[in-house]
C-alpha cells in the first residue's frame, strides 16, 4: 500500500534540489523515495554537516598544484621527514 506525504519547503530550496535530482536523471518524488529507502535499509540518515566545496584558498592551492604537476616544477620528497624538514616543521 502506498501513502502520500506532503512536505513544505522554501521554493528556492526546492528548485536547487530539483536541479540536483535532474542532474542524476531523477525527479523529486523518485529521489525522495530513494532517500527514504536508503534510510530504512541502513537505519541511518545520510547527512553530512560539512562544506563539500573547497574554499577560495583551497581552490587556489589545487590550481597551483595542478600547474606544478603539469609543468613538472614541483619538488618530490622521499619521506615525510624530508617534507617536514623542507617546510621547517
DSSP file (Angstrom, degrees, kcal/mol; ACC not computed):
  #  RESIDUE AA STRUCTURE BP1 BP2  ACC     N-H-->O    O-->H-N    N-H-->O    O-->H-N    TCO  KAPPA ALPHA  PHI   PSI    X-CA   Y-CA   Z-CA
    1    1 A X              0   0    0      0, 0.0     2,-0.3     0, 0.0     0, 0.0   0.000 360.0 360.0 360.0 137.5    0.0    0.0    0.0
    2    2 A X        -     0   0    0      0, 0.0     2,-0.3     0, 0.0     0, 0.0  -0.797 360.0-165.5-106.0 150.0    1.3    3.5   -0.8
    3    3 A X        -     0   0    0     -2,-0.3     2,-0.3     2,-0.0     0, 0.0  -0.919  18.8-122.4-128.1 157.4    0.6    6.7    1.0
    4    4 A X        -     0   0    0     -2,-0.3     2,-0.4     2,-0.0     0, 0.0  -0.745  21.4-163.9 -97.1 149.6    1.0   10.3    0.1
    5    5 A X        -     0   0    0     -2,-0.3     2,-0.3     2,-0.0    -2,-0.0  -0.983   8.1-147.4-137.3 122.6    3.2   12.6    2.2
    6    6 A X        -     0   0    0     -2,-0.4     2,-0.4     2,-0.0    -2,-0.0  -0.678  14.8-170.6 -91.1 144.0    3.1   16.4    1.9
    7    7 A X        -     0   0    0     -2,-0.3     2,-0.6     2,-0.0    -2,-0.0  -0.995  12.5-149.6-138.1 127.6    6.3   18.5    2.5
    8    8 A X        +     0   0    0     -2,-0.4     2,-0.3     0, 0.0    -2,-0.0  -0.870  29.8 157.6 -99.4 124.7    6.6   22.2    2.9
    9    9 A X        -     0   0    0     -2,-0.6     2,-0.1     0, 0.0    -2,-0.0  -0.965  48.3 -87.8-140.4 158.2    9.9   23.7    1.7
   10   10 A X     >  -     0   0    0     -2,-0.3     4,-2.4     1,-0.1     5,-0.2  -0.399  37.6-126.1 -61.9 139.3   11.2   27.0    0.5
   11   11 A X  H  > S+     0   0    0      1,-0.2     4,-2.3     2,-0.2     5,-0.2   0.885 109.6  51.8 -58.7 -41.7   10.7   27.5   -3.2
   12   12 A X  H  > S+     0   0    0      2,-0.2     4,-2.3     1,-0.2    -1,-0.2   0.916 110.0  49.1 -63.3 -42.3   14.4   28.3   -3.8
   13   13 A X  H  > S+     0   0    0      1,-0.2     4,-2.8     2,-0.2     5,-0.3   0.919 109.8  52.1 -61.5 -44.1   15.4   25.2   -1.9
   14   14 A X  H  X S+     0   0    0     -4,-2.4     4,-2.5     1,-0.2    -2,-0.2   0.908 110.1  48.8 -58.7 -43.3   13.0   23.1   -4.0
   15   15 A X  H  X S+     0   0    0     -4,-2.3     4,-2.0     2,-0.2    -1,-0.2   0.911 112.4  47.8 -64.1 -43.0   14.5   24.5   -7.2
   16   16 A X  H  X S+     0   0    0     -4,-2.3     4,-1.6     2,-0.2    -2,-0.2   0.928 114.9  44.6 -64.6 -45.2   18.0   23.8   -6.1
   17   17 A X  H  X S+     0   0    0     -4,-2.8     4,-2.6     1,-0.2    -2,-0.2   0.887 110.8  55.0 -66.8 -39.0   17.3   20.2   -5.0
   18   18 A X  H  X S+     0   0    0     -4,-2.5     4,-2.7    -5,-0.3    -1,-0.2   0.889 105.5  52.8 -60.8 -40.0   15.3   19.6   -8.2
   19   19 A X  H  X S+     0   0    0     -4,-2.0     4,-1.9     2,-0.2    -1,-0.2   0.898 110.1  47.8 -63.7 -40.4   18.3   20.7  -10.3
   20   20 A X  H  X S+     0   0    0     -4,-1.6     4,-1.3     2,-0.2    -2,-0.2   0.931 112.1  49.4 -65.2 -45.1   20.5   18.2   -8.4
   21   21 A X  H ><>S+     0   0    0     -4,-2.6     5,-2.9     1,-0.2     3,-0.6   0.926 110.6  50.3 -59.4 -45.2   17.9   15.4   -8.9
   22   22 A X  H ><5S+     0   0    0     -4,-2.7     3,-1.9     1,-0.2    -1,-0.2   0.865 102.1  61.5 -62.5 -36.2   17.6   16.2  -12.6
   23   23 A X  H 3<5S+     0   0    0     -4,-1.9    -1,-0.2     1,-0.3    -2,-0.2   0.869 108.8  43.6 -56.4 -36.6   21.4   16.0  -12.9
   24   24 A X  T <<5S-     0   0    0     -4,-1.3    -1,-0.3    -3,-0.6    -2,-0.2   0.282 124.4-105.2 -93.2   9.8   21.2   12.4  -11.8
   25   25 A X  T < 5S+     0   0    0     -3,-1.9     2,-0.3     1,-0.3    -3,-0.2   0.752  81.6 120.4  77.3  24.4   18.2   11.7  -14.0
   26   26 A X      < -     0   0    0     -5,-2.9    -1,-0.3    -6,-0.1     2,-0.2  -0.829  55.4-137.0-118.8 155.6   15.6   11.7  -11.2
   27   27 A X     >  -     0   0    0     -2,-0.3     4,-2.5    -3,-0.1     5,-0.2  -0.614  39.5-100.2 -97.4 171.9   12.5   13.7  -10.3
   28   28 A X  H  > S+     0   0    0     -2,-0.2     4,-2.5     1,-0.2     5,-0.2   0.882 121.0  51.9 -62.9 -38.8   11.9   14.9   -6.8
   29   29 A X  H  > S+     0   0    0      2,-0.2     4,-2.4     1,-0.2    -1,-0.2   0.928 111.9  45.8 -64.2 -44.5    9.5   12.1   -6.0
   30   30 A X  H  > S+     0   0    0      1,-0.2     4,-2.4     2,-0.2    -2,-0.2   0.913 113.6  49.3 -64.7 -42.9   11.9    9.4   -7.1
   31   31 A X  H  X S+     0   0    0     -4,-2.5     4,-2.4     2,-0.2    -1,-0.2   0.908 111.0  50.0 -63.3 -41.2   14.8   10.9   -5.3
   32   32 A X  H  X S+     0   0    0     -4,-2.5     4,-2.6    -5,-0.2    -2,-0.2   0.911 110.8  48.8 -64.8 -42.6   12.7   11.2   -2.1
   33   33 A X  H  X S+     0   0    0     -4,-2.4     4,-2.5     1,-0.2    -1,-0.2   0.905 111.2  50.6 -63.1 -40.0   11.6    7.6   -2.3
   34   34 A X  H  X S+     0   0    0     -4,-2.4     4,-2.3     2,-0.2    -2,-0.2   0.907 110.6  49.5 -63.8 -41.2   15.2    6.5   -2.9
   35   35 A X  H  X S+     0   0    0     -4,-2.4     4,-2.3     2,-0.2    -2,-0.2   0.938 112.2  47.0 -62.2 -47.6   16.3    8.6    0.2
   36   36 A X  H  X S+     0   0    0     -4,-2.6     4,-2.5     1,-0.2    -2,-0.2   0.893 111.4  52.0 -62.5 -39.7   13.6    7.0    2.4
   37   37 A X  H  X S+     0   0    0     -4,-2.5     4,-2.5     1,-0.2    -1,-0.2   0.910 109.5  49.5 -63.4 -41.6   14.5    3.5    1.1
   38   38 A X  H  X S+     0   0    0     -4,-2.3     4,-2.8     2,-0.2     6,-0.3   0.914 110.4  50.3 -63.9 -42.4   18.2    4.1    2.0
   39   39 A X  H  X>S+     0   0    0     -4,-2.3     4,-2.0     1,-0.2     5,-0.5   0.927 113.1  46.2 -60.9 -45.3   17.3    5.3    5.5
   40   40 A X  H  <5S+     0   0    0     -4,-2.5    -2,-0.2     1,-0.2    -1,-0.2   0.900 116.0  45.7 -64.3 -40.7   15.1    2.3    6.1
   41   41 A X  H  <5S+     0   0    0     -4,-2.5    -2,-0.2    -5,-0.2    -1,-0.2   0.904 124.8  29.8 -70.1 -42.7   17.8   -0.1    4.7
   42   42 A X  H  <5S-     0   0    0     -4,-2.8    -2,-0.2     2,-0.2    -1,-0.2   0.617  93.2-134.1 -95.2 -14.1   20.8    1.4    6.6
   43   43 A X  T  <5S+     0   0    0     -4,-2.0     2,-0.3    -5,-0.3    -3,-0.2   0.843  73.1 105.4  59.7  33.5   19.0    2.7    9.7
   44   44 A X  S   <S-     0   0    0     -5,-0.5     2,-0.7    -6,-0.3    -1,-0.3  -0.967  74.0-125.6-139.1 153.5   21.0    5.9    9.2
   45   45 A X        -     0   0    0     -2,-0.3     2,-2.4    -3,-0.1    -9,-0.0  -0.910  26.9-139.8-100.0 113.6   20.2    9.4    8.0
   46   46 A X        +     0   0    0     -2,-0.7     2,-0.4   -11,-0.2    -7,-0.0  -0.397  51.8 133.9 -79.4  71.5   22.8   10.1    5.2
   47   47 A X        -     0   0    0     -2,-2.4     2,-0.4     2,-0.0    -2,-0.1  -0.923  37.6-162.2-119.7 144.7   23.6   13.7    6.1
   48   48 A X        -     0   0    0     -2,-0.4     2,-0.1     2,-0.1     4,-0.1  -0.984   7.8-157.7-121.6 138.5   26.9   15.4    6.3
   49   49 A X        +     0   0    0     -2,-0.4     2,-0.3     2,-0.1    -2,-0.0  -0.346  61.8  90.1-111.3  51.1   27.3   18.7    8.1
   50   50 A X  S    S-     0   0    0     -2,-0.1     2,-0.3     0, 0.0    -2,-0.1  -0.953  85.0 -88.8-139.5 159.8   30.4   20.0    6.4
   51   51 A X        -     0   0    0     -2,-0.3     4,-0.1     1,-0.2    -2,-0.1  -0.510  29.1-168.0 -69.8 131.4   31.2   22.0    3.4
   52   52 A X        +     0   0    0     -2,-0.3     2,-0.4    -4,-0.1    -1,-0.2   0.770  69.0  71.3 -88.1 -29.7   31.6   19.9    0.3
   53   53 A X  S    S-     0   0    0      1,-0.1     2,-0.1     0, 0.0    -2,-0.0  -0.713  87.2-118.1 -91.9 135.7   33.1   22.7   -1.9
   54   54 A X        -     0   0    0     -2,-0.4    -2,-0.1     1,-0.1    -1,-0.1  -0.386  31.6-115.1 -67.7 149.5   36.6   23.9   -1.2
   55   55 A X     >  -     0   0    0      1,-0.1     4,-2.6    -4,-0.1     5,-0.2  -0.201  36.2 -91.9 -75.9 176.5   37.0   27.5   -0.2
   56   56 A X  H  > S+     0   0    0      1,-0.2     4,-2.2     2,-0.2     5,-0.2   0.868 125.9  53.1 -60.6 -39.4   38.9   30.0   -2.4
   57   57 A X  H  > S+     0   0    0      1,-0.2     4,-2.0     2,-0.2    -1,-0.2   0.919 111.8  45.6 -62.8 -43.4   42.2   29.4   -0.7
   58   58 A X  H  > S+     0   0    0      2,-0.2     4,-2.7     1,-0.2    -2,-0.2   0.899 110.3  53.6 -67.1 -40.4   41.9   25.7   -1.3
   59   59 A X  H  X S+     0   0    0     -4,-2.6     4,-2.4     1,-0.2    -1,-0.2   0.896 109.4  49.1 -60.7 -39.6   40.9   26.1   -4.9
   60   60 A X  H  X S+     0   0    0     -4,-2.2     4,-2.6     2,-0.2    -1,-0.2   0.902 110.8  49.8 -66.4 -40.5   44.0   28.3   -5.5
   61   61 A X  H  X S+     0   0    0     -4,-2.0     4,-2.4     2,-0.2    -2,-0.2   0.899 111.1  49.6 -64.2 -40.5   46.2   25.6   -3.9
   62   62 A X  H  X S+     0   0    0     -4,-2.7     4,-2.5     2,-0.2    -2,-0.2   0.925 111.2  49.3 -63.1 -44.4   44.6   23.0   -6.1
   63   63 A X  H  X S+     0   0    0     -4,-2.4     4,-2.2     1,-0.2    -2,-0.2   0.926 112.2  47.7 -60.4 -45.5   45.2   25.1   -9.2
   64   64 A X  H  X S+     0   0    0     -4,-2.6     4,-2.4     1,-0.2    -1,-0.2   0.896 111.6  50.5 -63.4 -40.6   48.8   25.7   -8.2
   65   65 A X  H  X S+     0   0    0     -4,-2.4     4,-2.4     2,-0.2    -1,-0.2   0.922 110.0  49.1 -64.4 -44.6   49.4   22.0   -7.6
   66   66 A X  H  X S+     0   0    0     -4,-2.5     4,-2.6     1,-0.2    -1,-0.2   0.897 111.5  50.3 -61.5 -39.7   47.9   21.0  -10.9
   67   67 A X  H  X S+     0   0    0     -4,-2.2     4,-2.5     2,-0.2    -2,-0.2   0.908 110.0  49.9 -64.5 -42.6   50.1   23.6  -12.6
   68   68 A X  H  X>S+     0   0    0     -4,-2.4     5,-2.0     2,-0.2     6,-0.9   0.899 112.8  46.9 -63.4 -40.5   53.2   22.3  -10.8
   69   69 A X  H ><5S+     0   0    0     -4,-2.4     3,-0.6     3,-0.2    -2,-0.2   0.931 113.5  48.1 -66.0 -45.3   52.3   18.7  -11.9
   70   70 A X  H 3<5S+     0   0    0     -4,-2.6    -2,-0.2     1,-0.2    -1,-0.2   0.880 119.8  37.7 -63.5 -39.0   51.7   19.7  -15.5
   71   71 A X  H 3<5S-     0   0    0     -4,-2.5    -1,-0.2    -5,-0.2    -2,-0.2   0.409 104.1-127.1 -93.8   1.7   54.9   21.8  -15.7
   72   72 A X  T <<5S+     0   0    0     -3,-0.6    -3,-0.2    -4,-0.6    -4,-0.1   0.875  71.7 127.0  53.3  41.1   57.0   19.3  -13.7
   73   73 A X      < +     0   0    0     -5,-2.0    -4,-0.1    -6,-0.2    -5,-0.1   0.444  38.5 102.0-105.4  -2.1   58.1   22.2  -11.4
   74   74 A X  S    S-     0   0    0     -6,-0.9     2,-0.4    -9,-0.1    -9,-0.0  -0.412  70.3-123.0 -79.7 158.7   57.1   20.6   -8.1
   75   75 A X        -     0   0    0     -2,-0.1     2,-0.3     2,-0.0    -2,-0.1  -0.859  20.4-147.4-102.9 136.6   59.6   19.1   -5.7
   76   76 A X        -     0   0    0     -2,-0.4     2,-0.4     2,-0.0     0, 0.0  -0.764   6.4-154.7-101.7 149.4   59.2   15.5   -4.6
   77   77 A X        -     0   0    0     -2,-0.3     3,-0.0     1,-0.1     4,-0.0  -0.975  12.2-149.7-125.2 138.2   60.2   14.1   -1.2
   78   78 A X  S    S+     0   0    0     -2,-0.4     2,-0.3     1,-0.1    -1,-0.1   0.797  81.7  20.5 -76.6 -29.3   61.1   10.5   -0.5
   79   79 A X  S  > S-     0   0    0      1,-0.1     4,-1.7     0, 0.0     5,-0.1  -0.912  75.1-115.7-137.7 163.0   59.9   10.6    3.1
   80   80 A X  H  > S+     0   0    0     -2,-0.3     4,-2.7     1,-0.2     5,-0.2   0.830 116.5  59.8 -64.8 -32.1   57.6   12.6    5.3
   81   81 A X  H  > S+     0   0    0      2,-0.2     4,-2.6     1,-0.2    -1,-0.2   0.913 103.1  50.0 -64.1 -42.4   60.6   13.7    7.3
   82   82 A X  H  > S+     0   0    0      2,-0.2     4,-2.3     1,-0.2    -1,-0.2   0.914 111.8  48.7 -61.1 -42.4   62.2   15.3    4.2
   83   83 A X  H  X S+     0   0    0     -4,-1.7     4,-2.0     2,-0.2    -2,-0.2   0.923 110.9  50.1 -63.9 -44.1   59.0   17.2    3.6
   84   84 A X  H  X>S+     0   0    0     -4,-2.7     5,-2.9     1,-0.2     4,-0.8   0.908 110.8  49.8 -60.7 -42.5   58.8   18.3    7.2
   85   85 A X  H ><5S+     0   0    0     -4,-2.6     3,-0.6     1,-0.2    -1,-0.2   0.912 109.9  50.4 -61.8 -42.6   62.4   19.5    7.0
   86   86 A X  H 3<5S+     0   0    0     -4,-2.3    -1,-0.2     1,-0.2    -2,-0.2   0.846 113.0  46.6 -64.5 -33.5   61.7   21.4    3.8
   87   87 A X  H 3<5S-     0   0    0     -4,-2.0    -1,-0.2    -5,-0.2    -2,-0.2   0.584 112.7-120.9 -83.1 -10.7   58.7   23.1    5.5
   88   88 A X  T <<5       0   0    0     -4,-0.8    -3,-0.2    -3,-0.6    -2,-0.1   0.821 360.0 360.0  74.4  31.7   60.7   23.9    8.6
   89   89 A X      <       0   0    0     -5,-2.9    -4,-0.2    -6,-0.2    -5,-0.1   0.435 360.0 360.0 -95.4 360.0   58.4   21.9   10.8
